[in-house]
Structure formats: structure tokens, C-alpha cells
């Protein structure tokens, strides 16, 4: 079977190469003849792109020739197009700074052009700039460029490009570990696909929703989405689209334990990558193949693939490739029993992962999104205010005409009264709309603050659990190893055991703190289970007896942001009971009825005067108010 696959691949490659060469010969024959300037520019552009998969050097030379020709002939639109197309070749070969310079030049020439397609072309440049600066590590510019492109695509109703832009933003948020936003933009791309109804759009969107769900360990849901994409498997799309699909499909199977299926899927992606000469995808698919072999305990087969991918990932200088290579190296050595090397590669992986998912990068992205949404709302407010002024002028004109038509005084009076009533009603409606937009702006800002707080809690919890927890566990392991190799007096042995008990207590305390900062049960099992666990934990301390009651929460679907907000409200209320109420018993009740969620927390303590809350300056009460308002 494998021989047949190889033979088919060789035949396909040969046919494809012959077709490419035939197209190249045809274009070169055209260029040897006499052509109008615009036709020559188009033929040179097609020739440069044909050479990309056949001869990179000739492709670069052809782009240089094309750029010189269009600049000399003052064909600004085609100069912009040449620089834009050239950027893809430069990016593919990891010449990222040169690719950005090429795109900057494309913007210069597009902005000088009066071609009717210029605005759309500029938005395409913004999309490619976003992809390039992302690989350069400029995350603020990544979001800024992509949002500018989305704004134009929405305005021009370019659904195909809008779908790609949403997918690009989804991929970016994966890179900085903002998995909820990754899912959000992937689902927006699926909404666009439903509008277009195109097979290729459904294929891409379903695949990327599955990818986002994988990042949150929701593999069974991811399996449904990736299977939904397969009936739309396209026959004529760029290789990178198919490679991405096979990588996601393999990732789902690998994490569901379907290792043989994962191996076949990654192998297919690798074959497409090799045929397309896509270095980035070759490294990525080979890395995934090495991981499957590691999970199958085929360490001798996995090691050469992993070593080669590790070397090429560092040569590519791509942070996401390097992060995955270090992660898989650490796992390989850990699972093969070489804990020393496993720890070494884990530390290197942790360092680069923390750098890519740093709070500053997330803040940059959130800041650009807030600016984008705020600008849209301010534009709407200005438009409403302009409409308001126009109506005021219209009323004055009507009054002037009414004075001139003295003979129809009664009719004019009636018209004036009715016009004034209509105007007043519209003004009230407009003022209400303005107030509503202002409230939405405040809500957006509040949401950003709350999400930022939870993201920081999550990051600190992960650092405590993965970083400090790993180090303490490593120390305990080292002490146990030392104990087996040492001869101690009974007194020293007793002291040693006390030290080990203290170390165990430290590990438990660290885990308790990390759990309180971001409960694992909330992420994995939902709000109902997390609240039940929280109340049980309080009960076990003996400080307070808490009875938990839930109504209608068993199968409730509540998004993660709302779940975290509710959890923090109840957590703060119980903490207040522990600190101030001198209570022995408490009840926590949460109920869901259609779209409403009700929370009740009661205790048998000393109580308090609720009027004092209006004068309270405590942070805890302020946090509760902000979360309820959100």
C-alpha cells in the first residue's frame, strides 16, 4: 500500500512539474513578443508566481524585473501588486524583515493609485502585514493591522477575505494562549461561511473551530467539528489549507488516543508539505509524527524525526515552532525515562512559552480590540449627533415657511405642532441611543478589566502549579534518591522524615493557593461542580458549615467568562462571612430559570446594616458590585 502511495505521489509530482513548466514556457513566449505595458506587467507577475514552486532564485529575479518595469512605467497599482505578491515568497523562506519592507512599499504605491480596487488591495496588505509582524513578535501591530483589514472587508462586504481575517485572528490568539478569543473568532469565520455557503469556506471554518476547542481540551467537541469539515474536503485549494486541516485532524485523534489514525493523518499532511516545499509545514508535521511515535513508545523511531525537527525549528527562528519542538523534546525524555534532559528541555520550553503568552502581549491585543470597538461606537454617536443637527435645521426651515404662508395660518400651526412632536420624539430616541452606546462602551471597558484580572489569576496559578510545584516535586524526588544512597543515624533519619513532611505540607499549601486562584474544576467540569467543591473545601476546614443547593444547574450551558464571574462573587461573599459574620452555618443557593441566574448567600451570624455598604470603601465589596453589573 505504501509503495502505491509513493508511486502515486511521484506521478502526481511529475504531472504537476510538467504543467508548471508548460505554463512558464507559454508566459516567456508571450513576454518575448510585443505587449501593452499593463499586459506585460500581468504576464511578468504570473511568471514570478509560477517560478515560486519551481525555482526560487528565478522567482526573485522576475519580481525584481517586474518591480523595475512597473515603477519605470508609473504603473502604481501593479507596483503595489508586485511588492504584495513578492512578500509571500519572502515570508515562506523566513525573510521576515524583507517581507515587511516589501509590504510597506506595496502600501506606498497602492495609496498613489486611483484603481477602483485599491481600497480592497490595501486591506489585503494589512492582512499579510499582520501575519508577518506576528512572526516578528510585534503582537500589538498584529492585532492593529488585522482589525484595520476587517473594517475594510466588512465595509466592502468581501466575505471571502473577511473569513480569512477572522481565521488569522483566531490563530494569533492561539499563539498567545487566549483560547476563548481563539474560539470566538473561529466561530465568527463559521458565521461568514454560512453566509457564503461555499465548500472551501465551510472546510476552513469547521477546521479552525475544532483547533480552538483542542486548545481547551474539549476534544470530543473538536472531533464533531473536524468530522463536519470532511464532507467539504476541497480538490483545488492552496496546499497550506489542506496541511492545516490534516494537522488539526491528527491532533484531535492523537488526544483521543486514536494513535494509528493520527499517524496516517499526519503522514498525509507531511506528504503534501514535501510536495509543496513548505518548510514550516514540513517541520510541523514531522514534529507531530514524532509525538505520535513517542506516545506509542516507539522511541527509536521517534528520536531521529524529533532531532531533525528540533534542529530545523531553531534554524527557522520561528517562536511557535521552537516552543513545540522544546515541548516535545521534554516529553520525549520524560516518557523515555531520561528525567534530567526532560527537566532541561521543559525549562527552556517554559521560558519561551511564557514569553509568547506574556501578560503584556495579551494587554496589547486587548487594548487594540477595545480601541477598535470604541472607535466604531464613537463613529455611530457622531453620526447620530449629525442627524440631530440636520433635523434642527429642518425644523427652522419649516417655521420660516409657515410664517410666509400667513393665509394658511391654521394649517401651518397644525403642521408646526405635529413636526415639533415628531422632532421631540426623535430627539428622545436619539438621546436614548446615545446613552445606550455610552453604556456599551463602559461595559466593554469593565469586561476588559475583569478578563484581565482573571487572566492574571490564571497565569499566576499556572506559574505556581507548573513552576514552583514542579521544582518542589523535583526537590522531593532528589531527597528520596539521596535517602536511598545514605546511611543515617536514627536521630538524622527522624529529622529527615520531619523535613519531608514539611516539604509535603508546602506542596499541598502551594496547590491549595493555585486552586483558589483558578479552580481546575471550574475549567474542566463547569460552574455547578466547582461551587460544590468550594463549599466542601470550606466544610473540611471546620471554620464554617456551608450547605450548597443548585436548582436547574445540572445541564446548564454557561460561558466560561460568566461562570468565573459568578464563582468569584460567591467566593468573596463566603470570605466576608468567614471574616466578619462570626457565623457557624451558611447556605449557598444558585438557580437558573431560562436566561436568569439567581444567587443567594445566607448565614446565621451577627448581620450588618446594609446602608453602610453605600459608604464602604472596601475592595471586596467594590469587586462584587463590578462583577454583578458586568
Number of C-alpha atoms within 10 A of each C-alpha: 6 7 8 9 12 12 12 12 15 13 12 13 14 12 12 13 14 12 11 16 15 11 16 19 12 13 17 13 10 15 16 9 8 9 12 7 13 13 13 20 24 14 18 23 22 17 23 26 20 19 20 18 16 16 11 17 10 15 21 18 12 20 22 15 16 24 23 14 18 21 15 11 14 13 19 22 23 25 26 30 25 27 25 26 21 26 26 20 20 19 18 15 15 19 15 20 16 15 26 24 13 21 26 18 17 26 23 14 21 24 16 13 19 11 13 9 11 19 17 17 22 24 23 22 26 26 26 26 25 29 24 26 20 19 19 16 15 14 23 20 20 27 27 21 21 23 23 17 27 25 15 20 21 12 10 12 12 13 18 16 20 23 25 19 26 24 23 24 24 27 23 23 23 19 17 21 19 19 20 19 17 27 25 16 24 30 21 18 29 23 15 22 23 14 11 15 11 13 15 19 24 25 24 26 28 25 29 29 26 30 31 28 22 21 17 15 14 16 21 15 14 27 21 13 21 25 14 16 23 15 11 16 16 17 8 8 10 10 16 16 14 21 25 19 25 24 23 24 26 29 26 28 20 22 16 13 14 14 21 14 15 25 21 14 23 28 19 18 26 25 17 21 23 13 16 18 16 18 16 18 22 21 25 23 26 22 26 27 24 26 27 24 21 23 17 13 14 14 18 10 13 22 18 12 18 26 15 13 24 22 13 19 24 15 11 16 13 16 20 16 21 23 22 20 27 25 20 23 27 23 22 26 21 17 15 14 11 13 16 12 16 21 19 14 22 19 16 15 21 17 12 17 21 15 15 20 17 15 16 13 17 19 15 17 21 18 16 19 17 15 12 16 15 19 13 12 17 15 12 15 19 12 11 17 16 12 13 17 11 11 15 14 10 13 15 11 11 14 16 10 11 19 13 11 13 11 10 11 13 12 12 19 14 11 15 16 11 12 16 14 12 12 17 12 12 14 18 12 12 17 16 12 15 19 13 12 17 16 12 15 18 14 14 16 15 16 16 17 14 18 16 16 12 18 16 16 16 17 19 17 23 17 16 19 20 14 14 15 19 15 15 17 14 14 14 17 12 11 15 13 11 11 14 8 9 7 10 11 8 9 8 11 13 12 12 16 12 12 14 16 12 12 16 15 12 14 19 13 12 17 18 14 15 23 19 14 19 21 20 14 17 19 15 13 10 21 24 22 15 20 24 17 16 19 21 15 12 16 15 11 9 10 13 19 18 24 15 18 15 16 14 13 18 12 8 14 10 12 11 14 13 13 17 22 19 20 17 19 20 21 16 15 18 23 14 14 22 18 10 13 16 16 18 15 16 20 16 20 17 19 14 15 11 7 5 7 13 11 13 12 15 17 20 13 15 10 13 10 6 8 8 8 12 8 8 11 9 9 9 14 17 12 15 19 12 15 18 10 9 14
